[in-house]
Structures are given as C-alpha cells and as structure tokens.
Amino acid sequence: MGPLRVGLLAPLEVGTSDVCFTARSVVLPERSEGPTTKRSLIMFPDMKSVLNGAETRKQRWEREVLQPTLEKSPERVGPFTTISNRPIERLYAPDDVAEIDYATEIGDPGEFPFVRGIHPTGYRGKLWTMRQFAGFGTPEETNQRYRDLIAAGGTGLSVAFDLPTLMGRDPDHELSLGEVGKCGVSIMSLADMERLFDSISLGDITTSMTINSPASMIFAMYLVVAEKQGADWQKISGTIQNDILKEFIAQKEYIFPPRPSMRLVTDVFAFCAKEVPKWNTISVSGYHIREAGSTALQELAFTLRDGLEYVQYGIDAGLDVDEFVPRLSFFFNSHSDFFEEIAKYRAARKLWAEAMRDRFGAKNPRSWQLRFHTQTAGVSLTAQQPYNNVVRTALQALAAVLGGTNSLHTNSLDEALALPTKESATIALRTQQIIAHESGVTNVVDPLGGSYFVESLTRDMEEGTLQYWEAIDRLGGMVEAIELGYPQKEIAEASYQFQQSVERREKIIVGVNDFIQHEEKPLEILYIDETAAETQLARLEALKRTRNNKEVRHTLDRLRETARGTGNTMPAILDCVRAYVTVGEMCDALRDVWGEYEEVPVI
C-alpha cells in the first residue's frame, strides 16, 4: 500500500462539524507492516477488484440499480448525517474497508490494538458492571437508595455529590445556600462518609465517586471508612473520577488553578500505586465534554488527549508509566447515534493502545488496555413526553454494550425534570438486565466487527482524533490548549451548530420539534426540600463543637506546609480526615496557598 494522504490542520483550525478540516494535505509515511511483510486485509468478496482498480460491486450497483431507482423515486430530503453532523454514505461496501489491515489495525479480541475488546471472551466471561449513579439529600437517604439498588441486582455503587461538596464548600458557606443535598448527597466530613456507607461492606463492593477538585479529600474519607470497617487497602477496588482537565474544558467545577490541580491528581497516582494498588486513580471523562455540546469526535479526541496529559504529568512527577497507567480508566457518553457511538468506543481502544506503546513506551499490556465506564446521554433526555426517554436510554445502553463497555449507568426517564425516583431508577437498571439476559447480544464478542459501515466509521474516528491531537501538541499540550481556550471554543461552536440544526428541523427530537403533544399528564417526581440542609447545618455545628479542634488546626497547618513544598499531599489529607476536618476547611487551606482559579472568558 502506498503513502496515506490525510488532511493536515493548523492550530485552531479543526472543523467543528467533524469533517470540515482545513483543505490542505500532507503525505504521511507508509504505515509500518510490522515484523512480517504479509498483510492480512479484510477479505470481502470483491476485494480483488478494489485492489486491481476494476469496477467494484458497489460501483456496479450504483450504476445499474441505484441510478434507475433514483430517477423514478428520489430519496428523502437530507442531510443524511450522524448526530455530530458527519456525512454518511447511503451504502458501505468492501471499497470502504479495502485498506484496513485486519491483523495490525483491528486484531482479535484480547489482542493489540484491542479494537474488538480487551477481553478474549467478551461478555461470555463476565458481564459489565451495572453501576447506577445515585445521591441526594442526607447520607442516610442515599445509603437507603444504595441498599435498594443492591437488592434490585446492582453490582456496583456510584456516588453523586451535591454542588457544595463538588465545589469544596461546607453547608454553612453563603454560596451553598439552596444547594445542599439537591443534586447529590451532602458530604462534609468523615462522619458523613461513615453514614453514607453504613452496613455496606467496602471490602466486598466496588464504588465509583464522581468528584474532581476535592477528589483527594473524598477519597481519603472513603479509605478511612474502609480502614474502620477492617478492609485491606491493598484489596479494595473502585474509581475516583479525579479528572480536573475536563472541568476546565466543560463542567467548570474547578477550584484551584490547573497546575496545582494536576499535582493533586498525580499525588493520588503515586499514593495508590503503593498503598491502594487495585484502585482506579482517575476516570478520564468525556461524558461532560459531550454533555457540554461536543461532537462524538471531539469527545473522543479531547478525552483521550486529557488522558495522555495525565500520563505525561505522572511521568514528569517521577512515576514509571507501567506503575500507574494500568489504573487509569475512562468514562464516555453514549448518545443517540447508534453506530457513531459504537465506532467511538472501538477507536478509543486502538488509539489508547498505540499511544501507550508507541508514545510512552509502556511495556505492560495492561497499560495498553483502555477500560471504560459509560453513561447514557443525560442531555438527550426530554421533559416533554418523558416516557420516550426509556426508549432513548435503551438504545444508548445497547450501543455501549455493543461497543464493549466495562461498566454502565442507565439514566432514568424523569431526569430531565428532577433526580430519579426509586421506581424510575429501578426501570433504568432493568433496562441493563434485559439487554444482558434477554437480547442475545452478550453471546458473541464484538458482534458488529467486520461491518463495512462500523469498520469504516471506526477508522474515520481514529484519523479525526489524530488530527485533533496534532493541533493540541502544536499548542504545547492539553493544559496549554485549555489556557488558550481551544477545546472550549471547539465545543461551543459544535453546540451552536447542533442547536441550529434542531431549530431548522434538520435534526428531529421526538416530542420537542416534531411529534408534539400539547397536553401531557404530569409526572410524579422526587422533590428534595430544605430538610437535608437543616440536618447538615446542625451536624456541622455539632461536629465543630465536639471534635479536637487543636488537632484540626495542627493537621490543616501541615496540609498548607505540604502544599507549599513538593511532598505528596495524600498523607496530610488523611491526617485531616482522621481529625474530622471538613471538606470546606481542607479546600480553604489549599486556597490559602494556591488561590482560586478564575477562567478568562473566551469569545
């Protein structure tokens, strides 16, 4: 095969429609053939014609069958694009995969580059973890929801924290007013973490915690609760999101400036490599990037590039790549365009495997294997006709499973209106169980592998991602790109273009811009009143009155001293936690040293 010609984009010139790359080109070196010169192309029926330049079956079909049909009966008015505005051909055939080498570019399940999955047996060996995201009100209320989910067959917990906790504020802070316990559970101190996991053995279940700026503090609380339960830190497992870069890009729940924030992340890497070796130290998250309005390609490119940045910072901090990278995990969105999502996951595994092996020289195959959690697309849920959300979620969950997700959260039908009720959360979990046990899709590994369309779309995702990476590398890295506002501007433009397509009715949202019902029966929703705030404020006052405040001051001083130096912050944070220092007090101590980040508006 000759040289590959692809578009080369200049910095800040990537097209937000996924396909509008700058129209310059560059000849890249021929792909390496590996240790053998024999190529193993996907051999479809008319491959020989493709390679010889003769008319293919697709070309003959277009001439002899398609054109006469179009003359008599034109197609529906387009555009025919993915939800990310990527143009889609009417037919995919052997022509579209003619240059894909199966052995080196796809491979078999469990083998590099893991396009078809990291496990040779797929879901025949083990189903994905059904990890339902939950949290609201007081720790006791959320604890009861966890028990309900476990009783209903849930196999992992996922903690949603309220906004004050996410922002490192205690309930008595003026900015916490009206937000305590509303969008997640309120956690102030070790005492709340003990209540949250009361009668739940942390040695026997995996837990994911969605928190970023105060991730070190919340993780330390979890570890001390596990310690008090008698669990061995060397054996407990779970995930802390701990992905601060996507906060600067999309979700905006940051506290400290980017570089000290990255230090907190790498401190967790180093600490866990020795003390909590089975813990996933970060969940690099594309979910929030997608929810902010990105395309599927942008979600893939920016998320994986964030991952590369974390790896580089870990190496720069003195860590061995194979010591900490096997415990990095990822978190993707599953949106409504079925095949685009499947292609995204397959491309993600290949891109990560090649980057770890070739860019960072990782030797351990576990460093090459991208493991990821998926959540169905919250932004796709509609307040109008909310029962339609059950169908949306089922299709999105199926796409995640066919893409090989390792764990999955399915959104509830009422989440466009409020936090889910117990009943709607159970339906969401049942959706996963029906896919797992009734659909038959778990019987075969990567059932869509070899599809002309899926393989072509997977390759396109890969090539588009590499172009984004090249632009970010030119800017100096992801931190520098964020400081310049590059990914933020790309996402903002993509979001605007999608909204325009909805308003022009080029994209139909059922029940919103078409198939509208003007009279709908009200849906019973979960209401969070101010009781949780009153309870937490009373507890905070009691805590500050009864704890050893001399020890509190001592541990906070040590935390500030550590932050001013270069030592690992985790031991100092653990000391604070054991003294029942609050999340707000720990974050304020770090604010004293590092300051609080204010984003420069990007237009």
HELIX and SHEET records of a PDB file:
HELIX    1   1 MET A   47  ASN A   52  1                                   6    
HELIX    2   2 ARG A   57  TRP A   61  1                                   5    
HELIX    3   3 GLU A   62  LEU A   66  3                                   5    
HELIX    4   4 GLN A   67  LYS A   72  1                                   6    
HELIX    5   5 PRO A   94  VAL A   97  5                                   4    
HELIX    6   6 TYR A  102  ILE A  106  3                                   5    
HELIX    7   7 GLY A  122  ARG A  124  5                                   3    
HELIX    8   8 PRO A  139  ALA A  151  1                                  13    
HELIX    9   9 LEU A  163  LEU A  166  1                                   4    
HELIX   10  10 GLU A  174  SER A  176  5                                   3    
HELIX   11  11 LEU A  190  LEU A  196  1                                   7    
HELIX   12  12 ALA A  215  GLN A  229  1                                  15    
HELIX   13  13 LEU A  245  LYS A  246  1                                   2    
HELIX   14  14 GLU A  247  GLN A  251  3                                   5    
HELIX   15  15 PRO A  258  GLU A  275  1                                  18    
HELIX   16  16 TYR A  287  GLU A  291  1                                   5    
HELIX   17  17 ALA A  296  ASP A  316  1                                  21    
HELIX   18  18 VAL A  321  PHE A  324  1                                   4    
HELIX   19  19 VAL A  325  ARG A  327  5                                   3    
HELIX   20  20 PHE A  338  GLU A  354  1                                  17    
HELIX   21  21 ALA A  355  ARG A  359  3                                   5    
HELIX   22  22 PRO A  365  TRP A  368  1                                   4    
HELIX   23  23 GLY A  378  SER A  380  5                                   3    
HELIX   24  24 ASN A  388  LEU A  402  1                                  15    
HELIX   25  25 LYS A  422  GLU A  438  1                                  17    
HELIX   26  26 VAL A  441  ASN A  443  5                                   3    
HELIX   27  27 TYR A  452  LEU A  475  1                                  24    
HELIX   28  28 MET A  478  LEU A  484  1                                   7    
HELIX   29  29 TYR A  486  GLU A  503  1                                  18    
HELIX   30  30 THR A  531  THR A  546  1                                  16    
HELIX   31  31 ASN A  549  ARG A  564  1                                  16    
HELIX   32  32 MET A  570  ARG A  578  1                                   9    
HELIX   33  33 VAL A  583  TRP A  594  1                                  12    
SHEET    1   A 2 LEU A   4  GLY A   7  0                                        
SHEET    2   A 2 SER A  25  LEU A  28 -1                                        
SHEET    1   B 9 TRP A 279  ASN A 280  0                                        
SHEET    2   B 9 GLY A 238  ILE A 240  1                                        
SHEET    3   B 9 THR A 207  THR A 210  1                                        
SHEET    4   B 9 GLY A 156  ALA A 160  1                                        
SHEET    5   B 9 THR A 129  ALA A 134  1                                        
SHEET    6   B 9 SER A 407  HIS A 409  1                                        
SHEET    7   B 9 PHE A 372  THR A 376  1                                        
SHEET    8   B 9 LEU A 328  SER A 334  1                                        
SHEET    9   B 9 ILE A 282  SER A 285  1                                        
END                                                                             
